[in-house]
Amino acid sequence: MTDSRVTAPPGASPLPAPLPASGFVLLVLLTLFWGINWPAMKLALTGIAPFTFRTICLFVGGFSLLAFALAKRQTIRIAAADLKPLLIASLLNVTGWHLFSAYGLLQVQAGRGAIIAFTMPIWASILASLVLKEAFTLRKLIGLVLGIGGLAVLIGPEMARLGAAPIGSLLMLGAALTWAMGTIVTKRQSWQIGTVALTGWQLTLGGLPIFLGALLIDPAPDFAGLRGEVLWAALYAALIPMIFCHWAWFRIVDLFPASIAAIGTLAIPVVGVLSSALVLGEPIGLTEIAALLLVMAGLSVVLLRR
């Protein structure tokens, strides 16, 4: 368990168990692939309507993960005790996040959208302390302040632009809030199915309302008329982030305390800004470099061993 304690000498305070190395590896890969996904999503949305794009991504990811679980002879049966929290987590982690972020990206730049969305660690850390009773230690506080400072450096020069697109900014903030709440729901439940099946079900169930929206709102997609780069971007978003990254995220939440898992995502918007500059030509300068240094310092304080 992530909150287990290592036995200490008599009279000494119990020492926290070291964080598992596999969680660090997953966090690095998650940061890279999810960061690159921001310009990919922005590019895909230039040719595919939001509900349709999200439906494709979620169903490809969900069905693939459930099929993989079955191939590994893992159960995908939902226990009665898991059903209600699974539905709630799916609506928050998947339906809310993907709808808010997809429509938000139509209003703001990909890199800036990533920055707003990844204020999630603020809300998740607060909720973890209130709901899960996780200790909000000095290390976590320092790491959070440094990480949010890095995000503030990025946001500062863009305040006028954000002010010109308040709806997009609010939508991205909604994505951050729903993801934070979904993380707490996922962490709080003692699931009776494995991470692969849990991720597959969340993507599938959370995708159902979005599929309904695609049928009712979006025009019929014309995939034959899409540009090659739009198709490649959609393919990347549907496979790597949707299958691997969602599984990796829920695995990280299982391995780490919720607040540390959330703070560990602070590097993702930095990768999002850098990759958006390379792929979409969005501006980059000294502010992005300063933000990277602050975010990395924050991550080091929280995640590295004493």
N, C-alpha and C positions, 0 to 999 in steps of 0.2 A: 504493500500500500504506500501511497505517496507521503502519508503523514506518519509513517513509522519512525521509531526512534532507535538510535544505536545506544547500547548499554554504556554508561559512563562509570568512572571510578566512584567508590562510595563517597558521598558528601558532595559530589559534583553535579551540576545540572545536566540533564540528558542532552546528548548531542543530536542534531538533526541528521537523518540518514542522507548520505550523498546522493545527489541527483543522478539518475541512470544515464550512462553514456549514449545509449540508443536514442534517448530523447533529444540529446544535443544534435546528433546526426540528422534526425528527422526535422528538427527545427531549422537547421541550415538549409536542407533541401526544400522545406516548405517556404522559407523566406525567398529563396531564389525563384522557384516556380510560380508562387503566388504573386511575387513582385512583377515578374515578366507578364503575368496574366492581365495586368491593368491595361497596358497598351494593346494587347491582343483583344480584349473585350471592346475597347474603344473602337478599334478597327473593324471588328465584326459587326458592331452596331451601326456602322455606316451603311450596311447593306441588308441587315436582317432586323426585323422589328423586335423590340425588347422581350415581349412575352414568348414569341416563337424561339428566339435565341436561347432564352433561359430554359424553355421546355426541352429543347434538344439537348442542352448540356446536362440537365438534371436527370432526364430519363436514360441517356447514354451512360452516365456515371452510376446511377442507382441500379439499373438492370445489370450492368457489368459487374458491380461489386456483389450483388446477390448471386449471380451466376458463379462468380469466383468462390464465394463461400460454399455453395453447393458442390462445386468441383473438389474442394478441399474437405468435403464431408463434414462441414460445420452446419449446425442447425440455424435455420432462418426463422424458426417458429417464434412468434411474439408471445411471451408469457402474459397472462392477464395483468399481473402487477406492473408490467412494463408499458402497457398500451397507452394509458393516459399521459405519463411523462414523455413517451415517444411522440405522441401527437403534438404536445405542447412544444417540445424541442424542435420538431420538424417545422412547425409554423414559424418559430423564432429564428432558428439557425439557417433555414433554407428559404421558406416562402418570404419572410420579411426581408432578410438580407439580400436575396437575389432580386426582388422587385425594387426595393429602394435603391440598390446600387446600380441596377441597369438603367432606370429612369434618371438617376442622378448623373450618370456618366453622359447622358445626352445634354446636360446643362453645363458641366464643368470639365476642365482638362483632366485627362486620365491620372496624371501624377498628383494633381491637387485633390482629385476625388479620393485617391488612395490615402492621402494625408488625413483628410477629414474622417474617413471610414475607420482609420486606425487610431482614432481617439478611444476605440473600444477598450484598451487596457485600463483607462481611467475608470470607466463604469464597471468593468469586470472586477477590478481590484476592490472597489468600494463594495460591490455586491457580495464578493467572496468573504469579506470581513463581516458583513451584516448577516448573510444567509448561511454561509458555511462555517462561520466562526474561525476563519483562518487568521492567524496572527499577522497584523500589518506591521512588520518589523522595520527597523531603521534602514536596513539594506534595501528592502522593497521600496521604501519611501524615496531614498536617494536615487535608486534606479529609475523610478517612475518620474521623478522631477527632471532628471537628466534626459530621459527619453522624450518626455513631453516638451522639454526645452528645445530639443532638436526639431520636433514637429512645429513648434512656434516659430523657429527661425525660418522654416520653409513657408509657413502661412503668412508671416508678417508682411513681406513685400507684395503679397497677393490679396491683401484685405480689400482693396478697391475692386478687384476682379470678383472676389467672392460676394461683395456687396451688390455687384451688378447682376449676380445670379443667385439670389437668396433661396429660390425654390430648390435648385440643384444642391446647394449646400445643406439645406434642411433634409433633403432626401438622403444624402450621404450620412448625415448625423443619425437619421433614423436607422440606417443600415448598421451603424456602430452600436446603437442601443439594443437592437434586436439580437445581434450577434452576442453581445455581452450577456444578455438575459438567457439566451439559449445555452451559452457555455456553462452558466451556473446550474441550469436544469440538468444538463448532461452530466456534470460532475456530481450532483447531489444524488442521483439515482444509482442504485446497485444493480446494474444491468445483468440479465440472465442470458444474454446472447453476446457473441464476440464483437470486436470492433468493426470487422469487415461487414458483417450482417447489419449491425447497428447503423453504420454509415450508409449502406445501401438503402435501408428502409427510410432513413431520414431524407435522403435525396429523392426517393420515389414518392413518399407521402407528401413531402413539402412541395414537390413538383406538380401535384394534382391541381391545386387551385391556380397555379400559373398556366397549366395546360388549358384549363377552362377559360382563362383570360385570353389565351392565344386564339381559341376558337371564336370567342365573342367579340374581340376587339381588333386583333391584328388582321391585316389583309393576307390573302393567300400568298405564301412565299414563292418567289421565282428563283429557285436555286440555280437554274441553268443560266440566268443572266447575271450572276454574281461575279465580281472580279476575283482573280486568283488569290490575291492577298487576303481578301475577306474570307474566302473558303479556308485558307490555311490558318488564319487567326481563329475562326470558329472551331476548326478541327483541334487545334491546340487547346483551346479553352474547354472543349468537351471531354478531352482525354486526360491530359496531365493534371491540371488543377482540379478538375471535377472528380476524378477517380483517386489518384494518388494523394493529392493535397488534402482532400476532405478526410480520407482515411487517416493520413498522418496527423491532422489536427486533432481528431477525436482520440487517437492513440497518445498524443502529447498531453491532452487533458487528463487522460487516465494515468499517465506516468508522473506528471508534475502537479503540484498544487495549482488550483485554478488561477490564482493571481500571478504566479510565476509564468504559467503557460501564456497568459494574456500579455504580460510585459515582454515576453520573448518574441512577440509578433511585431514589436516596434520597428524592427529593421525592414519590414516588408514595404512600407511606403517609400523608404529611401531607394530600394531596388526599383520600385514602381516609377519614381521620378527619373532615375538614371536610364532605365530601359525605355521610358516614354520619350526621353530626349533622343535616344538612338533610333528608335523605331518611327516615332511620329514627328520628330524635330521640335519637340517642346523645349523651351529655354532651360538652360542649366548654367550655374555659375558658382560663385564662392558660397552663397547661402546653402546650396545643396551639399557642398563639401563640409561646411561647418555643422550642418544637421547630421551628416553621417558620423562625424566624430562624437557628437553628443549622444546620439543613439547607441553607438557602439560602447561608449563609456557606461551608459545606463545598463545595457545588457551585461557587461562585464561585472558590474557591482552586484547584480542580482544572481547571475547564473554561475559565475566561477566560484570554485571552492575557496573557503577561507585559507 
